[in-house]
């Protein structure tokens, strides 16, 4: 993937996607619901810190989260998205609702990041005729219950099979493969053991060489490893970002942009 909507993406290094949570119940404690000015200021700080892309999410997908009504998701999202028009970097919108996808694209979004991998009725039709990039994520179950008892025979093989099937569905709908990004879904219906195996074998989830997005920042798997609360997981998040990039992740989705850019710069200098 070289393009993201009307934007040309930098080549030759992992890209950093800055998270902008527009929810009141973000697991990481950085939700900015009902405060458009603060959310826009946070997004601009992410850009100043070196974010290559932004990811706006107006519905929480943390474990145990209940669905957000459509009108509330749009109320949280659109003022921020519209205020960031012309900000200079591609904006991704994290949603699975076709109506939100259409509204986001009309307001200038360059990527749709879908935890349901465009499986909702009408989702493919909502994005097919646009030029936006499309991130397909694997999730076992639904956010409300996904962490209760996730089970796999081989997590990596099953994630790869699912993503391959979704890629085939997009190609059959006439969507250019150059628009597609894959996310193995760390923490979405996976135990710690599943997450670690996915990270170890991350290149195996890249169906047909499509780029991988890795979202590990501050997640509970890092807390399980380190014993740290969510607000103290920056060092673990940086280690995870570097490990994912070393294993071929093209986009690293993070809360802490400047720190991640520095960690990746050191990795690249050593590898050069």
N, C-alpha and C positions, 0 to 999 in steps of 0.2 A: 504494500500500500504506500504509494507516494503522495497521493492527494487525499484531502479530507474536505469534501465540499468544494469551495472555491480556494482553498488554501493548499499550498505546496509544503509538505512536511520535510524537515531537515533529514538528511541521510547520514549514514556512517556512525551513528551513535544511538544508544537507547533514548527514547523520548520520555519526558516526565509529564505526567498528567496530574494537575492539581485538583484536589477534591474541594467542591463547594457544596456543603450540606445545607439544604433549605428546609430541614425537618426539625421538629421540636424534640425528637427522641433518637438522635444519632447515637450509635454505640460509643463513638469516640468523644462525645461531649462537646462537639463543635457545631451543633445545629444552629442555624440562623433563621429559623422560621419567623415570619411576621416582622422582619426588620430588613427591608429592601436595601436601605442605605448601608447598613453594616455588611450585608452579604456582598454588595457590589464592591465595597471597600476591601473586603477580604479577597475577592476574586482579583482585584487589581494588584493587591500585594502579592498574590500568587504569581501573577505575570511578571511583576518586578523582580521576584525571586528567581525567575527563569523557567517558569512553566511553559512547555511547548503546546499544551492543550489544557483546557479546563473541563471538568466533568460536573455538571449541575444535577443534583438529585433532590426532588421534592417529595419523595415517598421513601420512608425508611424500609430497608430490606434486611435489617439486622435480625438475628435469630429471635423468634417470638413476636415479630412485628405483625400488626394487623393491617389490612389494606387501607389505603387512604382514598376517600371519595374523589372522583374525577374533578369536580369543581374546586375542591380544596387544593389538589395537586397543581392545577392550572393557576390558581390564585397565588400560590407560593412561587411558582416558576416564572411566569411570563414577565412580571415587572423587572426581575433581575436579568433575565435573558435579553429583554429589550434594552435595558440600560447598558448592557455590555456590547451592544452592536458596534462593530468597528473597533473592538478592543485590540485587534491585531493578531489574535491566536484563534485557532478553531475551538468552538464550544461544542462539547458533547452533552447530550441530555440523557440521563439515566431513567428510563421509563419502559414499561411493557404495554402501556395502553395506546392503541392506535390513535385515539383522538388527541392524546398529548403529543404523540409523534407528529401528527399533522400540524398542530398549533406551533410546536417547537420549530419545525422546518420553515413554516411561514414567517417565524420571528427571527430566523437567521442561524439556527443550529446547523452544525457541519457534521455531526455524528449522532447516531442513536445507539445507546449502550443498553442492551436489553437482557435482563437476567432470565427471561423466558425464551431467549433466542428466536424471537419473532414467531412464536407458536400461537399467540392469541389470534382469534378470528379477526381478519382485517389488517393485521400488522404488516404482512408482506405487501399488501396493496397500498398501505399508507406510505411506504418508503420506496417502492419499486421505481417510480418515475423521477425520483430526486437524484442528486449527485452525492448525497451524504455517505460517509463511511458508516459501516454497520458492525457493531461488536456483538458477537453471539456468545453467551455465557452458558456454561453447564451448571445446573442446579438439580439436586435430587430432592423432590418434594417441593414445599412452599415455605416461605420465610417463617410463618407461624409455627411450623412443626418440623422443619428440616433437620434440626440438630437433635431430635429426640432419639433416633435410633438409625443412623445411616449405615447401610450395609452394601458391600460390593464383593464380588468374587475377585476382580482385579480393577481397582479404581482407575488406573491409567488407561487401560484398554477400553473400559466402558465410557470414560469421558471422551476418548478419541472417537469411538464409534458414534456417540451421540452428536458430537460436533461435525463429524463427517456427514451424517444424515442431514443435519441442518444446512450445511454448505450445499449439499446436493439439492435441497429444496429451494434455496435461494437461486442457484444457477438455473434450475428448471423454471423459475419465475422470471428469468431474463435479467437477473442482477449480475453485473460484472464482478468477477472474483477479485478484481483490484480494490473493490470497496469493502472487502470482508476482513475482519479482525476476529481472533478467537480468544476466549477467556476460559480457562479451566475451572474457574469458580472456587477459589480457595475459601474454605469456611462455609460454603453453601451446600449443606447436606454431606459433610465430610468430618470424620474424626481427625484427631491430630495425626494418627498414623497415615490416614489417607492423604492429608495435606502434605506431609513430609515426602511421601512416595511421589506425589504429583510434582513437587519441587525437584526432587532428585531426577526424575525422568521427564522433566518439562518438555524437552524437544520432541518427545513422542506424541505430544498432544497437538502438534502443528500439522494438521491435515494438509497435504499437498503444498507444504512450504508456506502456508499463510501465516501472517504475523501474529504473535501472541501478545496479549495484554495480561499483565500480572498485577493483581491487587492483593497485597499482603499487609499493607500499612496498618499498624496498631491492632491487628486482629487477635482474637482470643487464642489462636494457635501459638502466637508469640508469648502471650501471657502464660499459657500452659508450660511452655519451655522454660521461661525465665522466672516465673512467679511474680512478675511485675504487673501492677494495675495499668489500665489503658493509658493514663497520662504519663507513664514512665517507660513506654515501649519504643522510644525513638531509636536507641542503639540497636535493638533487635530488628526494628523496621528497616534500618539502613543495611544491616547484614542481609536481611531477606531480599532487599532490592538488588544488592550486588549479586547475590547468588542467582536470582532470577535472570538478571541481565547476562551473567556469564553463561547461562543455559539457553540464551537466545531470545529472551523476552524483548520485544520491540518497543512496547509501551509499559512504563511502570506507573501505576496509579497510586498517589501518595497524598498524605496530609501535609508533610513537611518538605516543601519543594527545594529550598536552598540547600538544606542539609543533604538531600538525596542527590542533587546535582553535583555537590562536592564529592560525595562518596563514589558516584559513577565516574567522575573525572579522574579520580585516583585509579580506579579500576582500568580505565582506558589508557592512562599513561603507562601503567605497568604492562599492559597487553600490547602496546604499540611496538 
